[in-house]
Amino acid sequence: MRELRAHYTEARSKEDGDDEKVAGLGIVYDEWTELWSGYKERINKGAVQLADTVKSYFNHDPSNVLSTVESTPPLNLIDTDDGMAYESPIPPTSYGKDLRVNLERENVKGSSFAFEVNQNGDNVWEDDNGVVHREINSLTLYEIGPVTDPAFIQTSASLRSTKEAMKERISNKPSPEPVSRELRKRRLRLMKL
């Protein structure tokens, strides 16, 4: 199942000759992040593997595609000591113009990414205080780009489902299917990324 994460990492406008780009640090390595009370996650350096085609969307919206690693000009991914950085050209489209203005006004404040944890690519445990920790050692990156509000993406209904899934994973029970129609729609949309 594909997952989304968003961080308060900088997304900014960058001029490269005549071309404007959006650049940011989309994935942060080796830092514990509390995604919600009682759940912490860390992506280790070296965990990121690239999908055959990695895309950059504005606000995870496939109708607002900025670039891909195969487009001209391409999405540029830079694996640094701090995390996975990206530079995406801003296309001369209506949403590209909107993105430029919003970057200038600092309405767009962060970066986000869509990924899938590879088989046996994570380690989950619960500490003595009941806090669930998830350490990701191997993931496949499908999408990375700027977002308006870099906060945890999922709704409270799916947040509860995610919490329950993690607790069940620890106890090796099968995860129940989500019951919310909205959550099913979101899950199907993420699977199409």
C-alpha positions as CSV (number, residue, x, y, z in Angstrom):
1,M,0.0,0.0,0.0
2,R,1.4,3.4,-0.9
3,E,1.8,5.9,1.8
4,L,2.1,9.7,1.9
5,R,4.3,11.8,4.2
6,A,4.7,15.5,4.3
7,H,7.3,17.5,6.2
8,Y,8.1,21.1,7.1
9,T,11.1,21.0,4.8
10,E,11.7,24.0,2.7
11,A,10.3,24.2,-0.8
12,R,11.5,27.3,-2.7
13,S,11.6,28.8,-6.1
14,K,15.0,28.6,-7.9
15,E,16.1,30.2,-11.1
16,D,18.3,28.3,-13.4
17,G,19.0,30.5,-16.4
18,D,15.6,31.2,-18.0
19,D,14.0,28.2,-16.3
20,E,12.3,28.4,-12.9
21,K,12.3,25.4,-10.7
22,V,10.9,24.4,-7.4
23,A,13.4,22.8,-5.1
24,G,13.2,21.2,-1.7
25,L,14.2,18.4,0.7
26,G,11.4,15.9,0.3
27,I,12.6,13.1,2.6
28,V,14.6,13.6,5.8
29,Y,17.0,10.8,6.8
30,D,17.8,9.5,10.3
31,E,15.4,11.7,12.3
32,W,12.5,10.4,14.4
33,T,9.3,12.2,13.5
34,E,6.2,12.0,15.7
35,L,3.4,11.7,13.1
36,W,0.8,11.6,15.8
37,S,0.7,11.0,19.5
38,G,2.1,7.5,20.2
39,Y,3.6,6.9,16.8
40,K,7.1,7.8,15.6
41,E,8.8,7.0,12.3
42,R,12.3,7.3,10.9
43,I,13.6,6.8,7.4
44,N,17.2,5.6,7.4
45,K,19.8,6.9,5.0
46,G,20.1,4.4,2.1
47,A,16.5,3.3,2.4
48,V,15.3,5.1,-0.8
49,Q,15.0,3.1,-4.0
50,L,13.5,4.9,-7.0
51,A,10.5,3.5,-8.9
52,D,11.0,3.2,-12.7
53,T,9.3,6.6,-13.1
54,V,9.3,9.1,-10.2
55,K,6.9,12.0,-10.6
56,S,6.6,15.5,-9.1
57,Y,3.1,16.8,-8.5
58,F,1.9,20.0,-6.8
59,N,-0.1,19.0,-3.7
60,H,0.0,15.3,-4.7
61,D,-2.5,16.1,-7.5
62,P,-1.8,14.1,-10.7
63,S,-3.6,16.8,-12.7
64,N,-0.9,19.2,-11.5
65,V,2.1,17.3,-12.8
66,L,5.3,19.3,-12.7
67,S,7.8,16.8,-14.1
68,T,9.0,13.2,-14.1
69,V,12.5,11.8,-14.2
70,E,11.8,11.1,-17.9
71,S,10.3,14.5,-18.9
72,T,12.1,17.2,-20.7
73,P,13.4,19.0,-18.7
74,P,13.4,16.3,-16.1
75,L,12.8,16.0,-12.4
76,N,16.2,15.9,-10.7
77,L,16.6,13.8,-7.5
78,I,19.7,14.4,-5.3
79,D,20.5,11.9,-2.6
80,T,22.3,13.9,0.2
81,D,23.5,13.1,3.7
82,D,20.4,14.9,5.0
83,G,17.8,13.3,2.8
84,M,16.4,13.1,-0.7
85,A,16.4,16.5,-2.3
86,Y,14.6,17.4,-5.6
87,E,14.5,20.1,-8.2
88,S,11.6,20.2,-10.5
89,P,11.0,22.5,-13.4
90,I,7.8,24.6,-13.1
91,P,5.8,24.2,-16.4
92,P,4.3,27.2,-18.2
93,T,0.8,26.1,-17.2
94,S,-1.9,27.8,-15.2
95,Y,-1.1,25.7,-12.1
96,G,2.6,26.4,-12.8
97,K,2.0,30.1,-12.7
98,D,-0.1,29.6,-9.5
99,L,2.8,27.7,-7.9
100,R,5.3,30.4,-8.8
101,V,3.1,33.1,-7.1
102,N,2.5,30.9,-4.1
103,L,6.2,30.2,-3.7
104,E,7.0,33.9,-3.9
105,R,4.3,34.6,-1.2
106,E,5.5,31.7,0.9
107,N,2.0,30.1,0.8
108,V,3.7,26.8,-0.3
109,K,5.8,25.8,2.7
110,G,7.0,22.3,2.3
111,S,7.5,19.1,0.5
112,S,5.9,15.7,0.5
113,F,6.4,12.2,-1.0
114,A,4.5,9.1,-1.9
115,F,6.2,5.7,-1.2
116,E,5.8,2.1,-0.6
117,V,7.7,0.2,2.0
118,N,9.5,-2.8,0.4
119,Q,9.0,-6.3,1.7
120,N,10.8,-6.6,5.1
121,G,11.8,-3.0,4.7
122,D,10.7,-1.8,8.1
123,N,11.0,-2.7,11.7
124,V,8.1,-1.9,14.1
125,W,8.2,-2.1,17.8
126,E,6.4,-0.6,20.8
127,D,8.5,0.8,23.7
128,D,7.8,0.6,27.4
129,N,5.7,3.8,27.3
130,G,3.4,2.4,24.6
131,V,4.9,4.5,21.8
132,V,5.0,2.7,18.5
133,H,8.3,3.2,16.5
134,R,8.6,2.4,12.9
135,E,12.1,2.4,11.3
136,I,12.1,2.2,7.5
137,N,15.2,0.6,5.9
138,S,13.9,0.1,2.4
139,L,11.2,2.0,0.4
140,T,10.3,2.7,-3.2
141,L,9.8,6.3,-4.0
142,Y,7.0,7.1,-6.5
143,E,6.3,10.8,-6.2
144,I,7.9,13.9,-4.5
145,G,7.1,17.5,-4.7
146,P,5.9,20.8,-3.1
147,V,2.7,21.0,-0.9
148,T,0.8,23.9,0.5
149,D,0.3,22.5,4.0
150,P,3.0,20.0,5.0
151,A,1.1,18.2,7.7
152,F,0.2,14.6,8.2
153,I,-2.0,13.9,5.2
154,Q,-4.5,11.4,6.5
155,T,-7.9,12.1,8.1
156,S,-8.6,11.2,11.7
157,A,-10.6,8.2,10.5
158,S,-7.7,6.8,8.5
159,L,-5.3,7.9,11.3
160,R,-7.2,5.6,13.6
161,S,-7.0,2.8,11.0
162,T,-3.3,3.4,10.6
163,K,-2.7,3.2,14.4
164,E,-4.8,0.0,14.6
165,A,-2.9,-1.5,11.7
166,M,0.5,-0.8,13.4
167,K,-0.6,-2.3,16.6
168,E,-2.0,-5.3,14.8
169,R,1.2,-5.7,12.9
170,I,3.1,-5.8,16.1
171,S,0.9,-8.6,17.4
172,N,0.9,-10.3,13.9
173,K,-2.9,-10.1,13.5
174,P,-4.2,-9.4,10.0
175,S,-5.1,-5.8,9.3
176,P,-8.9,-5.2,8.8
177,E,-10.1,-3.5,5.6
178,P,-10.9,0.2,6.0
179,V,-14.6,0.9,6.6
180,S,-14.8,4.5,5.5
181,R,-15.8,5.1,1.9
182,E,-13.6,8.2,1.8
183,L,-10.6,6.1,3.0
184,R,-11.2,3.5,0.4
185,K,-11.3,6.2,-2.3
186,R,-8.1,7.7,-1.0
187,R,-6.4,4.3,-0.9
188,L,-7.4,3.6,-4.5
189,R,-6.2,7.0,-5.6
190,L,-2.8,6.4,-3.9
191,M,-2.5,3.0,-5.5
192,K,-2.8,4.6,-8.9
193,L,0.2,7.0,-8.3
